[in-house]
């Protein structure tokens, strides 16, 4: 693609444009940003990066009702950022062991300027 103006870097920009994915290719990143567009969801995801907990305890930790918390958990689970497991009547949640989850965890900590708490396990 030939660009209308040459500012001295047109060749690089033209090559970049040719290699750039279609708009559809960026939809996964956009979906993650939308998902994390809610501060409570970001806080919940960060919390689940450090512990595995049941809905009742998570609701208390987040100072949120169980139905509201479950709403956020559904979104995070559907995105693949968190996992769940059932133990008897309780369901426990934790962050997924994926590169994306780890990357987002580190980004959140960098932006919030917080370090991982030490584990007492």
ABEGO torsion letter per residue (X at the ends): XBBABBAGAAAAAAAAAAABBBAAAAAAAAAAAAAAABAAAAAAAAAAAABBBBAAAAAAAAGBBAAAAAAAAAAAAAAGABBBBBBEABBBBBBBBBAAAAAAAAAAAAAAGBBBBBBAX
